[in-house]
Structure formats: structure tokens, C-alpha cells
Amino acid sequence: MTETSRIYMEGIDLIPPHPGSNWTRFVCISDTHSHTFHIPAGDVLLHAGDLSSWGSLSQLIVTVEWLKSLNHPVKMRLITCDGSSMVAGNHDVRLKLEVQQARTYVRSQAGAGLYYLEHERFRFMLPSGREWKVYGSPAAPLYAQGAFQYESTDEARVIYSRIPEDTDILITHTPPFMTFDTTRTGKHAGCRVLSSKLTQLRKCRLHVFGHIHECAGAQISADDPFRLVDSVSVNAAMAMTKKAVVVDLRN
């Protein structure tokens, strides 16, 4: 079988040079909580939520300005601009509660190449001609005080029914159930409805999430009978590891 996916855990693995124009290098991060970190270079930067500690505009500005400063040589070339994609998380309260000011701010960054996805899809094309279809959602099951949380299975079904079945790259804040979702008390905090939805996303190559800080990690699922392609799951939470996850996908 032709190799289609590679994973590198920064700080554990030596990250090799970019594998070439037939591959796309995704750099995955989450749960940065207004802190800044060293981030390796890549083609596409994906942030899976909890941009801030508690969502104040000043905290959001710190994170957004840092993300804009990061060096990613191809810089996504999303439509006409350079940049990154990000979703929110439960700590990003202001994005939920003080909607207009915070959303206006984060959505104004598209001109600088930074794209905010809130239950939305996005397409971008690399110079190689490869188009990637992305969907981002900030939602998570009710877990602690915060924003973008749902309490019932019915709510979850409505939220995740919106994910297009041709999605290549999925960014959610919550993990799916039983995938890098174990809390320090041993509870599986991921979403069962999202797990079920993933069985329908047969073309999804990469799912990036965060939320559960103590269960950061990544894996390639090469034998999933529900998928037409190998898929990569990444809990990219940096709050404890301080390290990004690099994923190379063959175009």
C-alpha cells in the first residue's frame, strides 16, 4: 500500500525536511490559552480552539497577533491570501457572549490570512493545485464552565449533521468518544455523536481537536472499514505538552 500519511510529535520525533510538492504539511495546535510557543514551519497551520484563557478581547488579540506572525512558507494560500485556520473553544467566552465585537475582530483577520471557522466550511488550494476542504466547529459536550457547549444528544446531532460528507480536514474542539479523550480521572470526555458522524466522513484525511489537555497525541488509522482513505486523528492540545503535532499528507 502506498504511504499516504506521516505524523511527527515535536520534541519526541526529529521532524524531517518537507517531503516535497506531492505532500501537504499540516501543523496542528490547540488549547494555547493566550500563551505563545515555538511552532515548526509547514504549509498549513490548524488551531483547534481555546485561543484564549477566558476570551477577553485583549487575550484574543495576543493569540491572533502571534498566529499572524508565524512562518509557514506556503502559508495556506487560502483563496487569495496567506494564513491559517482556527476555531474557538469553551474558554473563548467572549466569542460566544460578547458576539459582535469579538467576532468582528477575528473575522477581520482574513486579509492577513487568518480564517475563523464557527460551524463553517472552507476550501483552499495550494500552489501544487491540490484543493483541501475544511470544516470547523467550536462545540463540545458540557464539561466545565465555558462557551459553545451542548447538553443533549439532540443538540449534538444538529451541530454535527452540518459537517459535509466530502470534508477532507475536520477541526473540532472536542475529541470524539474514545479517541484521545481520557481525563486525568479516567473519564472518556469525548462526544459519542461526533464519533458516529466520523463513520460517515469516508474521505476525511485529518481530524484535529483538543480540549482534553492531558490526552494529547496522534495516530494513523489505516484499517478503518468506514474510511475510503487512511485517516489521522490528532489531539493537539499544547497546554501541557507545549509541542505542536506535524502531519504530512500525500496530495
N, C-alpha and C positions, 0 to 999 in steps of 0.2 A: 504494500500500500504506500502511496506517495505521502511523504510527510507534509502536513498542512498547518501545524501549529507548534509553537515553542513557547515555553514560559521561563522567565528568569526572575528570581526573587532578589532584588537588590540587597547587597550586604551578605547574602548567602551564596549566590552564584556570581561568577565573573560574567558580566554582560559583554558578549562579543560585539564586534562591529555590526552595523546594519547589514542584513543578509542580501540586500540588493533590490532592484526595481520590481522584481516579481513578488515581493513581500511588503506588507504594511506593518510598521512597528507602533503598537499602541502602548502608551504609558498610563497606567491606571492608579488613581489615588482616591482617597475618600477620608472623611472624618478628620479634616485638618484643623477645624475649630479655631480659626484665626491665627494659627501658627504657620510659619513658613519653613520649608525643608529643602534640602538638595534634591533635585529631580533630574533623572537622566534624560538625555535627548531622545527624541523619537519623532515619528510622523504625526501622531495624533495623541493629544492629552485628554483623558476622560476623568472627570471628578464626579463621584457618586454620592455627594451630599454631605451635610453638616459642614458647610463652608465656614460657619462662624461658631462662637461659643453659645450665644443666646440671641443672635440675629439683629443686633443693633446695626444701624447704618454704618457707623464707624468701623465695626468689626467686618462687615461685608466689604467695605472699601479696602481694608488691609488685604483680604484674601483676593479680591478681584484684581487689584494692582499687582499683587505678586504673581497671579496666574498670567496676567498680560505680559509680565517681564520674562517669563520662562522661554528658553531657547529650544525650539523644536524645528529643525531645518526645513521640513516641508510645510510645517505649521498648518496642516489640515487643508489649506486652500478651499475652505468651505464656500461654495458658490463663487464669490468674487473676493473673499477676504482671507486672512490668515487667522489661525486661532485654535480654540479648544471648545469642548462641550462640558457643561456642568448641570447638575440637578441640585435641588435643595434636600434638606433632611429635617428630622424632628427638632433639631436645635435651631433651625433657621426660622425662629418665631416671627420675626418682623416681616419676612416674605409672606407669611400667612395672615398675620394680624394687622399689620400696617401696610396693606397691599400696595397702594398706589405709589408711594414714594420709593419703596424698596424695589418693586417690580420695574418701575420706570428706570431706576438706576441700572439694575442688572441687564435689562433688555436693551439698554442704550449702548452696551459694550460690543454689539455685533460689528460696528465699524472698526473696532480694534481686534476683531477676530475671535471674540469670546461669546459663546451661544448658550443661553439658558433654556433648558427644556423642562416644562412642567406639564406632564401628561401630553407630550407632543412628539411628533416625528420630525426627523431632519435628514436630508441627504447631502452628501458632499462627494466630490470627485477629486482624486489625486492626479498629479501630472501624468502618471502612468496610464490614466484613463479608467482606472478602477473606481466604480461608484459604490459607496457604502451607505446602507440605510440604517439609521439610528432611531431608537425610541427611548425617551427618558421620562421617568416618573419619580417624584419625591416621596411617595406614600410608604407607610409602614404600619403594621398592626399596632394597636395601642400597647405601649410598653412602659413609657415613663412620660413625664410632663413634656409637652412639645407640640409641634405643628405637623400637619399633613398626615395625621394618624386616623385609622379607621377601626371601628369596634366590632363590626359584624362580617360574617361571611358574605352576605348580600352586598355590602358596601365594597368589599374586595373584588367580588365578581364584576361589578360595574366598572371599577377602576381598571382592572386588568383585561377586560373584554375589549378595551380600546387599543391594545397593542396589535399592530398589523402582523399578519402571519408571515409576511415576507421580510420581517426585520432581520438584519444581519448582526447588529450590535444593540444589545439591550442594556440600559443603565437604570437600575432601581436603587433606592436607598436601602430597602430591606433585603435580606437574603431570602431565598426560597427555603422552605422547610427541609431540614436535614442536610443542608449544604453550607458549611462554614457558618453555622448559626448557633453554636453551643455557647451559652453564657458561662460565667465563672461558677454559677451554682448548678451547672449541668442541665439547664433547661434548653430545649430547642426553640428559639425565638423567631424562626423564620416563618414565612407565610405559606400555608398549605395551598391556598388558591393560586398563588403565583407558581408554585411547583406544578400544579395541574396545567396552568397556561403554558408553561415551558414545553410540555409534551406536544403542544400544537405548533410550536415555533421550530419547525423542522429544518429551517435554513439558518437559524441563529448560530453564529460562529463564536460569539463572545458575550457573556453576561457579567457585568461589573456591578458590584454593590458594596456595602459597608455596614455601618450601624452597630454591629457586634464587634467591638474593638478587640476583644480577647481571642477572636477566632479568625484573624486574618490569615489568608492563604490562597492557593490557586491549584487548579487541577485541570487536566485534559480528559474529557470523556470520549473515548474513541469507540466504545462499544454500546452506545445508547441506541436501542432499537427504534426510538421515536425520532431520531435525527437523520437527515439526509447527509449531513457533514459532521466531522468531528467538532466538538464544542469545548470552549474553555470557560470555566467558572472562576471568578476572582472576587474574594473579599479583600478589598483594597484599603481597609481602614488603617490609617497611619498613626492614630493616637497613641498606640503602644509600640508598634514596630519602628516607626519613624522612617520606613522604607517604602518606596514605590514598587509596583509589580510591572514588569515589562512583558508584553505578549506580542510575538511575531506571528502574523497570519499570512499564509501564502495567498496571493491575489487570485 
